[in-house]
Amino acid sequence: MPIGQIEALDHEARGIARQDGKAIFIEGALPGETAEYASYRKKPHYEQAQLVRVLRSSALRVHPRCPHFGICGGCVMQHLDVAAQVAVKQRVLEDSLWHIGRVRPGQILPPIRGIPWGYRHKARLGVRKVPKKGGMLIGFHEKRSSYIADIKSCAVLHPAVSRLLLPLRELVGALSIAERLPQIEVAVGDACVALALRVLEPLALADEEKLRAFADRHHVVFYLQPKGPDTVFRFYPGDETTLSYRLPEFDLDMAFLPTDFTQVNHGINQVLVRHALALLDPQPGEVIADLFCGIGNFTLPIARRGARAIGVEGNNALVERAEACARANRLSEQARFIAGNLFECSPAFLSTLGPFDKLLLDPPREGALEVVKALPDAPVDTTTPTGPWRIVYVSCNPATLARDAAILVGWKGYRFMAAGAINMFPHTAHVESIAVFERPAMA
């Protein structure tokens, strides 16, 4: 069995060793360790391997809390001290910015972190009937596999959801459409736990009674989704409780559907919104655009601070939800929402928004390439402001942030003021971050 000296972690939290000029990426190994490994994929310049045995252990190695760690593909870093996880993510962010974008921020912001366990308020659980494993399986996929892991609890899911994993197996297994129900979308709000069942066939009357009894017994709300995400509807109970989360610092209540995009970690989201607004510093009389705005997670706090907010979102249903949130929070006069495909953004489209002083970006993993390209180039006459003078960029992919930052700095005349990591998904390799850019003449 080959033995490797682990030098570092890569962006997927795999230990990196080198043998005969080849990089060996070893799942489960930590820097400073000596480990035996077994390769499962060999290429001319690298190998992918799994850890067999640790011969010399890192001082940062801890015992994983979850008994399914190593089998379930949901987490890859439970064996690493939580504080060290944050440091690793900060390094991944800085390395990506430099090696991909050739940019460095003027300041490294303190990382945003929160509770490491029971933080997931949203999740998509796979469902599959596997008679050899006792019937229904409900959970995340196994590592490097399409199979559903046989998990009986989950340490990162909200505790109310983790406790439902085994009762849900029994419920789904008893339905007539058990083999026509491939996934369950989970959403935990401040007042209720919602379960959206993806149903490929209509429920029988007996199935409906089973769902109602389960909802009453476990205090959950069932939604049904017969086709795409926009077809989801509330099944039982009625409208007694609203699925929503609060942003108490801004006196906002944000109602959403279980299939809507919202941040999975409500605690971190509250801190993130606070930090983003502090960096953006909205002032009464300013106009601020929030692109990729979703249901208004940043737009409405901006409006609450007195600025006029313009939210742009590509999903029409989310625009409708954002407008409803604005009405419910009495901010319709201060915030307006527009549907627009920002992946095809152009200078002409941005001009339809009217002039705006500042910009907040919160794109998906693909980043905001077309948006940053559509912004005005660096002005020749620096006394004449063009485009937003401050940009706060919330990113869920360091690589696309680095790419977009290179354009903002190289083409558009912005200074890269600051950046920092956000530990939105503890125990995973997922790196979120926040960055600030300014135009010098207008700052």
Secondary structure as GFF3:
##gff-version 3
##sequence-region A 1 443
A	DSSP	beta_strand	3	5	.	.	.	ID=ss1
A	DSSP	beta_strand	8	9	.	.	.	ID=ss2
A	DSSP	beta_strand	15	19	.	.	.	ID=ss3
A	DSSP	beta_strand	22	27	.	.	.	ID=ss4
A	DSSP	beta_strand	34	42	.	.	.	ID=ss5
A	DSSP	beta_strand	46	56	.	.	.	ID=ss6
A	DSSP	alpha_helix	82	101	.	.	.	ID=ss7
A	DSSP	beta_strand	107	108	.	.	.	ID=ss8
A	DSSP	beta_strand	122	130	.	.	.	ID=ss9
A	DSSP	three_ten_helix	131	133	.	.	.	ID=ss10
A	DSSP	beta_strand	135	139	.	.	.	ID=ss11
A	DSSP	alpha_helix	159	162	.	.	.	ID=ss12
A	DSSP	alpha_helix	165	173	.	.	.	ID=ss13
A	DSSP	three_ten_helix	178	180	.	.	.	ID=ss14
A	DSSP	beta_strand	183	188	.	.	.	ID=ss15
A	DSSP	beta_strand	193	198	.	.	.	ID=ss16
A	DSSP	alpha_helix	205	218	.	.	.	ID=ss17
A	DSSP	beta_strand	220	225	.	.	.	ID=ss18
A	DSSP	three_ten_helix	229	231	.	.	.	ID=ss19
A	DSSP	beta_strand	233	236	.	.	.	ID=ss20
A	DSSP	beta_strand	244	247	.	.	.	ID=ss21
A	DSSP	three_ten_helix	248	250	.	.	.	ID=ss22
A	DSSP	beta_strand	252	255	.	.	.	ID=ss23
A	DSSP	alpha_helix	266	280	.	.	.	ID=ss24
A	DSSP	beta_strand	287	291	.	.	.	ID=ss25
A	DSSP	alpha_helix	299	304	.	.	.	ID=ss26
A	DSSP	beta_strand	308	313	.	.	.	ID=ss27
A	DSSP	alpha_helix	316	328	.	.	.	ID=ss28
A	DSSP	beta_strand	335	339	.	.	.	ID=ss29
A	DSSP	three_ten_helix	342	344	.	.	.	ID=ss30
A	DSSP	alpha_helix	347	352	.	.	.	ID=ss31
A	DSSP	beta_strand	358	361	.	.	.	ID=ss32
A	DSSP	alpha_helix	369	374	.	.	.	ID=ss33
A	DSSP	beta_strand	390	395	.	.	.	ID=ss34
A	DSSP	alpha_helix	398	410	.	.	.	ID=ss35
A	DSSP	beta_strand	415	422	.	.	.	ID=ss36
A	DSSP	beta_strand	432	438	.	.	.	ID=ss37
A	DSSP	three_ten_helix	440	442	.	.	.	ID=ss38
###
